[in-house]
Amino acid sequence: MLDRTANSLQQRLLESERLMDETGCYDGITELRLRKEDPLKFETLHTKLRAYCVSAREMARRISASPGVREVGEMVVAIYTPEGDAIALSNGIMVHVHTMSRFIKWMIRNGYEQNPGIRDGDIFANNDAFIGTVQVPDVMDVVPIFFEGTLVGWAGAVCHELEAGGITPGGDVCLAQERFTEGLFVCAEKIGENDEIRRDYVIRCERNLRMPIYWVLDEKAKVAACIDMRESVKQLIGEIGLGYWQQLSKEYIEEGRRAQLARTRQLTVPGIYRGHTFYGHVTEGKPGFQPLADPNWLYNIPIEMEITSEGKIRLDFDGTQPWGYHSMNCTPAGMDGGMFVTLTQHMNFEGLVNDGAWMATEINIPHGTWTNPDNEMAATATSWALLLPAYGVFQRLLSRGFIARGFVEEAFVGQVNSPMIEMGGTSQYGTGFGMAHFECAAAGSGALAIKDGLDTAYVGWNPESDMGNIEIWEQNMPMVYIGRSIVPNSGGAGKYRGGCAFISTWLINKTDHLRLVTSEHSSRVFDNGGMCGGYPAPTCEKHHAVRNSDIFERAERREPLAHAPGTDPLVSDFERTYKGEQVWEEGPYITRPHKAGDIFSHAYNGGGGFGDVLERDPIKTAWDVENGFLTREAAEKVFGIILKDDADGYPQADIDATVARRAEMREERLKGAVPVSEWIAKESERVRTSDFAAEVAKMYRGAMKLSPRFAKDFKEFWGLASDFAIAGEK
Amino acid sequence: MTGYSKEVINDLVNGTLPWPQTRRIMSAYKDDDRFFKYLAVLQDRVSWSDPILLPVSDHLFICDSAEGRITRCECGHSFGDYRKNWKLKALINVRNTEESLREIYPNSDIPDPSWMEIREFFCPNCAHLHEVEAAAPGYPIVHDFEPDLEGFYRDWLGKPLKEVA
């Protein structure tokens, strides 16, 4: 066995990887000796480590000034081995437990022991996604843990910053088309020594951010959390001994790896699972976009998942689109992190949760695609735009396995994008400001296989979803809420509907310059799916705003206000109510600044549905209509549920009429549908002549160029010659 | 070891188990005998006697039959060899106009039909909607699931299936 104290970290990392290759077990731990000797001690000590993490995070949240961290909990902390593998973690934005692991390993591989040196009391920070994070606002700090002169681990913390100093205000810098416009980068930098953040680093933050108080106080919060965990771990090692700790921490990870394999074998079925989703990005004609590439993109995101007989999960993104000059690219760190956070939610509900689970998986992210750009100048500031839909597919694939195996209570139609609003300009206090509005951390979830999805209560990146209090948001931005309400029908239809989203409407207040920017919402296509007959949620909403509205005059006259755009997709309640310049904006909301008196609304996304709509419970549907989750129109048209009013005027299901209507709908289905073979024969003519919109044709060309397998499968499916090419291909 | 009665599994699968009980099941250690109880519950649900080997969707099952191992709808309709994509033997309705998309999304913004269409796959016998795809025009139909059926029974369940010709 390698001497764990005498060798350099770099040697230890290489040796750990070699042992994994050689034995198939983490760090060559073929036997869980300590667990076997004293399982209670083994479990108790892990619970202690987890408690250190949870408590450090809660303490840190109270140091932060950012409502994203304080209110919504956009933070996570973890404890690592010297080689950078996570041993224990807190709740929160768990995606970063693994991205931090990448960051630590990157420093080790790049000779940080020699220069700049790794010493007790040092603080290292990073937000470079190619080193190890997801996007520029995810800033991570790690500190080494030394015990009597020996490096025995790392403590790390991440906060999602509400302002990153990019070309557009906020953290998810939508307009960034290359790395150089994403904002302030800290590239695996030593930002402090002797437990103190360097003054010159703080000055750099203060000079390069629109709202440095968020970032700088978050740094202090993270460093405090790291020191807290470090001291707790040192105390623990003092109690159990260094040798015990070194063996124990490795066994935890190996146990996590084995548990993941066992859970996969327990909950799923081996085989090949496939699914896909799409994402539309429309920027044509928007101010600020540089003509670096085509303005509009349609992204296909196909995923093939193999569950091997060993219980290993292999994900393959072959066939997806190239990276592009937009901010939605993702790095391998982000892709790994997405896998990690999905597993922690869906399979790691018992036993130890750590990097071991991730080690029981494999992922193929083809070089040159958005999942693994071959150009490190690519921007990744809104990588969630593609990452969330992608891992929503993964959730559906896993759920297919749960359903096959009988664990229907775990099946879940998956996560969706929850579009962000970023803003900047002049605050209500007359000062410059910038912020990301994080109420998006509470979207609708996909349906379950046994019940409706959660309404306004789930996002994939933080299972501890929370939209935050209106009053807190209003303190931080020059807008006041005039509405926050459920969006009817925003969950995908099905026997069990997807969870509904909410929409907020604001009056811009006490400012003459407010820039609003939105990101991570698809245009022209839905970026989610249903399952087992359920429909996708409608996730290509446009934005509604009113410039120079007469809201103050209406209020003066005591006339009613419109608090949401309403349920008529062609004429909004804003148009019916307010005078002023009506705005319907498709794609990212990037327009000229707003001012006091303007009205702006922004809808989040609901989740996909499960099962056939004609099996939905009519009584539950009547309740949904009464409470604004579904419209009467949808109940009848989509679900075939006929409602009448009871004596008090509340909707009540007419069961007989519903049964009759549904029988008619089944007849209509059979009458209107055609055999798939017939459809394929007809549709193949369209494919043969490449009768597609320009963006669709470009998508096929992109997929075929990067993936011989996609090209082969496509041609075989449609019966095309092997030399077939989509028309217009250069 | 955790275990539940067939009645509880039946109610769980049907979505009729009270939430507090469902929640307890979700929070507890998983019951290792779930699979065969689940199959028994599903077998009681169908009017045909071919043994169900593996559910692949809400109302679609791989079962043994006189014609070999097939994918069968709960109503009894056969989609043929389970190794082939059952969707290719289904009926399809494609929503690729504003009018047809509005029928499902009456109050929302809808996709641009030149970028995305909604495909519905029905059972030709009972008209059950088994799956929905939201895809770009021209996108091949997806084969959702190719289980390693024999490997599953042999290596994971320890009950190898009888060999079929």
Chai-1 contact restraints between the chains, C-beta under 6 A:
chainA,res_idxA,chainB,res_idxB,connection_type,confidence,min_distance_angstrom,max_distance_angstrom,comment,restraint_id
A,R265,B,W156,contact,1.0,0.0,6.0,A-B,restraint_1
A,V269,B,P147,contact,1.0,0.0,6.0,A-B,restraint_2
A,V269,B,F152,contact,1.0,0.0,6.0,A-B,restraint_3
A,P270,B,D148,contact,1.0,0.0,6.0,A-B,restraint_4
A,P270,B,G151,contact,1.0,0.0,6.0,A-B,restraint_5
A,P270,B,F152,contact,1.0,0.0,6.0,A-B,restraint_6
A,G271,B,E146,contact,1.0,0.0,6.0,A-B,restraint_7
A,G271,B,P147,contact,1.0,0.0,6.0,A-B,restraint_8
A,G271,B,D148,contact,1.0,0.0,6.0,A-B,restraint_9
A,I272,B,E146,contact,1.0,0.0,6.0,A-B,restraint_10
A,Y273,B,F145,contact,1.0,0.0,6.0,A-B,restraint_11
A,R274,B,V142,contact,1.0,0.0,6.0,A-B,restraint_12
A,R274,B,D144,contact,1.0,0.0,6.0,A-B,restraint_13
A,G280,B,W115,contact,1.0,0.0,6.0,A-B,restraint_14
A,L298,B,W115,contact,1.0,0.0,6.0,A-B,restraint_15
A,S309,B,G151,contact,1.0,0.0,6.0,A-B,restraint_16
A,S309,B,D155,contact,1.0,0.0,6.0,A-B,restraint_17
A,R400,B,F145,contact,1.0,0.0,6.0,A-B,restraint_18
A,A404,B,L54,contact,1.0,0.0,6.0,A-B,restraint_19
A,A404,B,P55,contact,1.0,0.0,6.0,A-B,restraint_20
A,R405,B,F35,contact,1.0,0.0,6.0,A-B,restraint_21
A,G406,B,R34,contact,1.0,0.0,6.0,A-B,restraint_22
A,G406,B,F35,contact,1.0,0.0,6.0,A-B,restraint_23
A,G406,B,Y38,contact,1.0,0.0,6.0,A-B,restraint_24
A,V408,B,V13,contact,1.0,0.0,6.0,A-B,restraint_25
A,E409,B,I25,contact,1.0,0.0,6.0,A-B,restraint_26
A,E409,B,M26,contact,1.0,0.0,6.0,A-B,restraint_27
A,I450,B,G15,contact,1.0,0.0,6.0,A-B,restraint_28
A,N489,B,N107,contact,1.0,0.0,6.0,A-B,restraint_29
A,R524,B,P111,contact,1.0,0.0,6.0,A-B,restraint_30
A,R524,B,D112,contact,1.0,0.0,6.0,A-B,restraint_31
A,R524,B,W115,contact,1.0,0.0,6.0,A-B,restraint_32
A,V525,B,P111,contact,1.0,0.0,6.0,A-B,restraint_33
A,V525,B,W115,contact,1.0,0.0,6.0,A-B,restraint_34
A,V525,B,M116,contact,1.0,0.0,6.0,A-B,restraint_35
A,F526,B,P111,contact,1.0,0.0,6.0,A-B,restraint_36
A,F526,B,A134,contact,1.0,0.0,6.0,A-B,restraint_37
A,G529,B,A134,contact,1.0,0.0,6.0,A-B,restraint_38
A,G530,B,V132,contact,1.0,0.0,6.0,A-B,restraint_39
A,C532,B,S57,contact,1.0,0.0,6.0,A-B,restraint_40
A,C532,B,D58,contact,1.0,0.0,6.0,A-B,restraint_41
A,G533,B,L129,contact,1.0,0.0,6.0,A-B,restraint_42
A,G533,B,H130,contact,1.0,0.0,6.0,A-B,restraint_43
A,G533,B,E131,contact,1.0,0.0,6.0,A-B,restraint_44
A,Y535,B,I104,contact,1.0,0.0,6.0,A-B,restraint_45
A,Y535,B,V132,contact,1.0,0.0,6.0,A-B,restraint_46
A,P536,B,A134,contact,1.0,0.0,6.0,A-B,restraint_47
A,P538,B,Y105,contact,1.0,0.0,6.0,A-B,restraint_48
A,P538,B,S108,contact,1.0,0.0,6.0,A-B,restraint_49
A,C540,B,D109,contact,1.0,0.0,6.0,A-B,restraint_50
A,C540,B,P111,contact,1.0,0.0,6.0,A-B,restraint_51
A,E541,B,D109,contact,1.0,0.0,6.0,A-B,restraint_52
A,K542,B,D109,contact,1.0,0.0,6.0,A-B,restraint_53
A,T567,B,N107,contact,1.0,0.0,6.0,A-B,restraint_54
A,P569,B,D109,contact,1.0,0.0,6.0,A-B,restraint_55
A,G611,B,D58,contact,1.0,0.0,6.0,A-B,restraint_56
A,D612,B,H128,contact,1.0,0.0,6.0,A-B,restraint_57
A,D612,B,L129,contact,1.0,0.0,6.0,A-B,restraint_58
A,T631,B,N107,contact,1.0,0.0,6.0,A-B,restraint_59
A,E633,B,P106,contact,1.0,0.0,6.0,A-B,restraint_60
A,A634,B,P106,contact,1.0,0.0,6.0,A-B,restraint_61
A,K637,B,E103,contact,1.0,0.0,6.0,A-B,restraint_62
A,K637,B,P106,contact,1.0,0.0,6.0,A-B,restraint_63
A,V638,B,I104,contact,1.0,0.0,6.0,A-B,restraint_64
A,R666,B,A127,contact,1.0,0.0,6.0,A-B,restraint_65
A,R669,B,F122,contact,1.0,0.0,6.0,A-B,restraint_66
A,R669,B,A127,contact,1.0,0.0,6.0,A-B,restraint_67
A,L670,B,A127,contact,1.0,0.0,6.0,A-B,restraint_68
A,G672,B,N93,contact,1.0,0.0,6.0,A-B,restraint_69
A,A673,B,L91,contact,1.0,0.0,6.0,A-B,restraint_70
A,A673,B,I92,contact,1.0,0.0,6.0,A-B,restraint_71
A,A673,B,N93,contact,1.0,0.0,6.0,A-B,restraint_72
A,A673,B,F122,contact,1.0,0.0,6.0,A-B,restraint_73
A,V676,B,L88,contact,1.0,0.0,6.0,A-B,restraint_74
A,V676,B,A90,contact,1.0,0.0,6.0,A-B,restraint_75
A,V676,B,I92,contact,1.0,0.0,6.0,A-B,restraint_76
A,W679,B,I92,contact,1.0,0.0,6.0,A-B,restraint_77
A,V687,B,G138,contact,1.0,0.0,6.0,A-B,restraint_78
A,F692,B,G138,contact,1.0,0.0,6.0,A-B,restraint_79
A,A693,B,S114,contact,1.0,0.0,6.0,A-B,restraint_80
A,V696,B,A136,contact,1.0,0.0,6.0,A-B,restraint_81
A,F714,B,P140,contact,1.0,0.0,6.0,A-B,restraint_82
A,F717,B,P140,contact,1.0,0.0,6.0,A-B,restraint_83
